[in-house]
Amino acid sequence: MTKSREGLEGGDVRHLYGTALAVAMTAVMFFAGAWGYLRLLKLPVPPGQPAALPAGGGSLLSDSTLLLALAAVAGTAVLAGLLVMLPRVSPLAAGLPGMLLLAWTALYLVSVRRAVEFIPLRSHAFGAGWEGLLFNGVLGAAGAVLVFPMFIPSRWRARRVVDVAGPDVSAREVDDYLTDNAWFAPLFSLSATLAVAPTVANVQAPSLDNTTIDPVAPIASLSWYPSAK
């Protein structure tokens, strides 16, 4: 009896994991991505020179806060990219956060005040960074990328796995079993050319005088030839 099931983890369970990943992705974007973005917007500028280059045009490698902010933004981008690209991940993992970002951007276009009021922790760096991402259109751009997997039909279908039980077995399994246990092995691609092991009783190898293909069995108990004495 052959049974088929959808997905390595199970169809519904796979999308349940995807929903959990979507929540995690949203949290990472808000707490890591928004915080890092705000810190990168506020690069150190020498006093009295508001229009000068950050760090006076020198190196920023000595600024640990800036490096941490850059790592937070890069890590958020890498996680989002993995959720978008990996085919085994449910499209909900990236799609749900993407829909949230697009909806927030659409609300911003309709009513700026209402869109800003929905931002939590606005008095903290997280909320302020999220506000900057919204104002600069980054949320909308990111949302458009994140929802892309939801329009790929193959992402909704898990890989098909076939469970084999009973007398029905796949051709590959039969081939592997015969290769390991049978008393003969094909010499060429033509199945009529066989080499019979010398331990098989009353079976002669094919030759010019013997063109009969002798049936064999993978185990002695299944053979209709008498055992050698």
Sequence and secondary structure as in RCSB ss.txt:
>XXXX:A:sequence
MTKSREGLEGGDVRHLYGTALAVAMTAVMFFAGAWGYLRLLKLPVPPGQPAALPAGGGSLLSDSTLLLALAAVAG
TAVLAGLLVMLPRVSPLAAGLPGMLLLAWTALYLVSVRRAVEFIPLRSHAFGAGWEGLLFNGVLGAAGAVLVFPM
FIPSRWRARRVVDVAGPDVSAREVDDYLTDNAWFAPLFSLSATLAVAPTVANVQAPSLDNTTIDPVAPIASLSWY
PSAK
>XXXX:A:secstr
 EEEEETTTTHHHHHHHHHHHHHHHHHHIIIIIHHHHHHHHT    TT TTS GGGGS  TT HHHHHHHHHHHH
HHHHHHHHHH TTS THHHHHHHHHHHHHHHHHHH HHHHHHT S TTSHHHHHHHHHHHTTHHHHHHHHHTGGG
G HHHHS  EEEEE TT   HHHHHHHHHHH SEEESSSSTT EEE TTSTT     SS        SSGGG SS
    
